[in-house]
Structures are given as structure tokens and as C-alpha cells.
Amino acid sequence: TSGIVTWDMDDLSAVYKELLASNEGDILVKLKDGKQLKIISFLIKMRSPVFKTMLESSLQEATIGLVDLSSQYSLEAFREFMGYMYHNKLYSGSYVPLLFEILCITDYYGVDAYRTYISDRIIKLITDVPICLVIASEALKHGTLTDKIYSSCLGFLVTAIKPQRH
């Protein structure tokens, strides 16, 4: 053999999963409730134009290796976001508040493909009036970011409450 090590995508995904689980990294992220997560700047700069700009500047995030999100995001939402950033893991749950929190993170950090996925995932949950009302209520809290979601809720409600003609 030539001594060259080759990796397939499953191997790399497993490595990235392990890196995220190890909580090792050169950047410390402070999150709600005093929670913290260490992340690897090299990986996230490749996936987010906002992280790239932030971490290649003279901002505090780059100079002291600290991103303070303690007033914004939970560990659970940020870890889900990092799962995508590290190894393309898509959140498959249906917990509406968490989905909206992940949506906000993806928007803030300019990760358009994941933002679209999360937005579409929320829209697919609109299957009955009670969940539609929960989603519409949550969407109202987030302004223009959630216009498409709110419009989908309104469309569903109009159809759901339309009198049935015989």
C-alpha cells in the first residue's frame, strides 16, 4: 500500500460527531442558563459567512475566543445547529419552540440551506387547527423571518374553517 489513508463520508461524519460530542474547541460559546459549548472555529467558518467574518476580525469573538449568546439561545438549540454545522445532521424533531429557536440561529449566522429546511419542516407540521395556532403564535414573535410560515398558517386556517358546501 502507499500509506495514504482514505476516508469515506461516513467515517468523516463519525469523526465530526465525535468532535462535537467531545466539547473540544478553540471557541467558547456561552448560552442561556449558564450553559457552555466549545466549538472548532475552522469547521464553522467554512459553513457560515457570519462566523467567518466574526472569527477573522478584531472582534472579541476572535481575539478572546468567546461568543456570548447567553441572552439568546439554549444549549439544546445551539447543539442542534452545530450538529448541522459539523456533520450535516438535520433536526428531525417536532418541538415547535425549539424549531423556531434553530430557525433564528440559522438566520443570524447566514446558514441558508438549513434555514430553509427548518422553515419547511415547521410548515409541514401544520396539519390541524391547534398546532396551526401554536405555530402562527410563535411565528408572530419573529417578524419577517417567519412570514412564509405565518402565511402558510393563514392559508391552512382559511381552508380548515371554510364552510363545507353540499
C-alpha positions as CSV (number, residue, x, y, z in Angstrom):
1,T,0.0,0.0,0.0
2,S,1.0,3.6,-0.5
3,G,0.4,4.6,3.1
4,I,-2.3,7.0,2.1
5,V,-5.3,6.9,4.4
6,T,-8.6,7.4,2.7
7,W,-11.8,8.4,4.4
8,D,-15.3,7.9,3.2
9,M,-18.1,10.3,4.1
10,D,-19.5,8.0,6.9
11,D,-16.1,7.9,8.5
12,L,-15.8,11.7,8.4
13,S,-19.3,12.2,9.7
14,A,-18.5,9.9,12.6
15,V,-15.3,11.9,13.3
16,Y,-17.3,15.2,13.3
17,K,-20.0,13.8,15.5
18,E,-17.3,12.7,18.0
19,L,-15.7,16.1,17.8
20,L,-18.9,17.9,18.7
21,A,-19.7,15.4,21.5
22,S,-16.2,15.9,23.0
23,N,-17.0,19.6,23.7
24,E,-13.5,20.5,22.5
25,G,-12.6,23.6,20.5
26,D,-10.9,26.9,20.3
27,I,-14.1,29.0,20.8
28,L,-16.2,29.0,23.9
29,V,-19.9,29.8,23.3
30,K,-21.9,30.9,26.4
31,L,-25.6,30.0,26.2
32,K,-28.7,30.5,28.3
33,D,-28.8,29.2,31.9
34,G,-25.1,29.4,32.2
35,K,-24.5,26.5,29.8
36,Q,-21.4,26.5,27.6
37,L,-20.2,24.7,24.5
38,K,-16.8,24.7,22.9
39,I,-16.7,24.7,19.1
40,I,-14.0,24.4,16.5
41,S,-13.7,27.7,14.5
42,F,-12.1,26.0,11.5
43,L,-15.3,23.9,10.9
44,I,-17.9,26.6,11.4
45,K,-16.1,29.3,9.5
46,M,-16.4,27.1,6.4
47,R,-20.2,26.9,6.8
48,S,-21.2,30.3,8.0
49,P,-20.3,33.6,6.4
50,V,-21.2,35.4,9.7
51,F,-18.9,33.1,11.8
52,K,-16.2,33.6,9.2
53,T,-16.3,37.3,9.4
54,M,-16.7,37.4,13.1
55,L,-13.8,35.0,13.8
56,E,-11.4,36.5,11.2
57,S,-11.7,40.0,12.6
58,S,-10.6,42.0,15.6
59,L,-13.9,41.5,17.3
60,Q,-13.9,40.0,20.8
61,E,-15.1,36.7,19.5
62,A,-11.9,36.3,17.6
63,T,-9.4,37.9,20.0
64,I,-10.5,36.1,23.2
65,G,-12.2,33.1,21.7
66,L,-15.6,33.8,23.2
67,V,-19.1,34.1,21.7
68,D,-21.6,35.3,24.2
69,L,-25.1,34.1,23.3
70,S,-26.3,33.8,26.9
71,S,-29.2,36.1,26.4
72,Q,-30.4,34.4,23.2
73,Y,-30.1,30.7,22.7
74,S,-30.4,27.5,24.6
75,L,-27.7,24.8,24.6
76,E,-30.2,22.3,23.0
77,A,-30.9,24.6,20.1
78,F,-27.3,25.6,19.6
79,R,-26.1,22.0,19.8
80,E,-28.7,21.1,17.1
81,F,-27.4,23.9,14.9
82,M,-23.8,22.7,15.5
83,G,-24.8,19.2,14.5
84,Y,-25.7,20.6,11.1
85,M,-22.5,22.7,11.0
86,Y,-20.2,19.8,11.9
87,H,-21.8,16.9,10.0
88,N,-25.0,17.9,8.2
89,K,-27.3,16.5,10.9
90,L,-30.8,17.7,10.3
91,Y,-33.1,18.2,13.2
92,S,-35.9,15.7,12.9
93,G,-38.0,16.6,15.9
94,S,-41.3,18.5,16.0
95,Y,-41.0,20.6,19.2
96,V,-42.2,23.9,17.8
97,P,-40.3,26.3,20.2
98,L,-37.0,24.5,19.5
99,L,-37.6,24.6,15.8
100,F,-38.2,28.4,15.9
101,E,-35.0,28.8,18.0
102,I,-33.0,26.8,15.5
103,L,-34.6,28.9,12.7
104,C,-33.4,32.1,14.4
105,I,-29.9,30.8,14.8
106,T,-29.7,29.7,11.1
107,D,-30.9,33.1,10.1
108,Y,-28.5,35.0,12.3
109,Y,-25.5,33.0,11.1
110,G,-26.4,33.0,7.5
111,V,-26.8,29.3,7.0
112,D,-29.5,29.5,4.3
113,A,-29.8,25.8,3.4
114,Y,-30.5,24.8,7.0
115,R,-32.8,27.8,7.5
116,T,-34.9,26.7,4.5
117,Y,-35.0,23.1,5.8
118,I,-36.2,24.2,9.3
119,S,-38.8,26.6,7.8
120,D,-40.1,23.9,5.6
121,R,-40.1,21.5,8.5
122,I,-42.3,23.9,10.5
123,I,-44.7,24.3,7.6
124,K,-45.1,20.5,7.3
125,L,-46.3,20.4,10.9
126,I,-49.3,22.5,10.0
127,T,-51.8,19.6,9.9
128,D,-54.6,20.6,12.3
129,V,-56.0,23.8,13.8
130,P,-54.5,23.5,17.3
131,I,-50.9,23.0,16.0
132,C,-51.5,25.7,13.4
133,L,-52.5,28.2,16.1
134,V,-49.4,27.3,18.1
135,I,-47.2,27.8,15.0
136,A,-48.9,31.0,14.0
137,S,-48.5,32.4,17.5
138,E,-44.8,31.5,17.5
139,A,-44.3,32.9,14.0
140,L,-45.7,36.3,15.1
141,K,-42.9,36.7,17.6
142,H,-40.2,36.6,14.8
143,G,-41.2,39.2,12.3
144,T,-40.4,38.9,8.6
145,L,-38.2,35.8,9.2
146,T,-41.4,33.8,9.6
147,D,-43.7,35.5,7.0
148,K,-43.8,32.4,4.9
149,I,-44.7,30.2,7.9
150,Y,-47.4,32.6,9.1
151,S,-48.9,32.8,5.6
152,S,-49.0,29.0,5.5
153,C,-50.9,29.0,8.8
154,L,-53.4,31.5,7.5
155,G,-53.9,29.6,4.3
156,F,-54.5,26.4,6.3
157,L,-56.9,28.1,8.6
158,V,-58.9,29.6,5.8
159,T,-59.2,26.1,4.2
160,A,-60.0,24.5,7.6
161,I,-62.8,26.8,8.6
162,K,-64.3,27.3,5.1
163,P,-68.0,26.2,5.3
164,Q,-68.5,22.9,3.5
165,R,-70.9,23.2,0.6
166,H,-73.1,20.2,-0.2
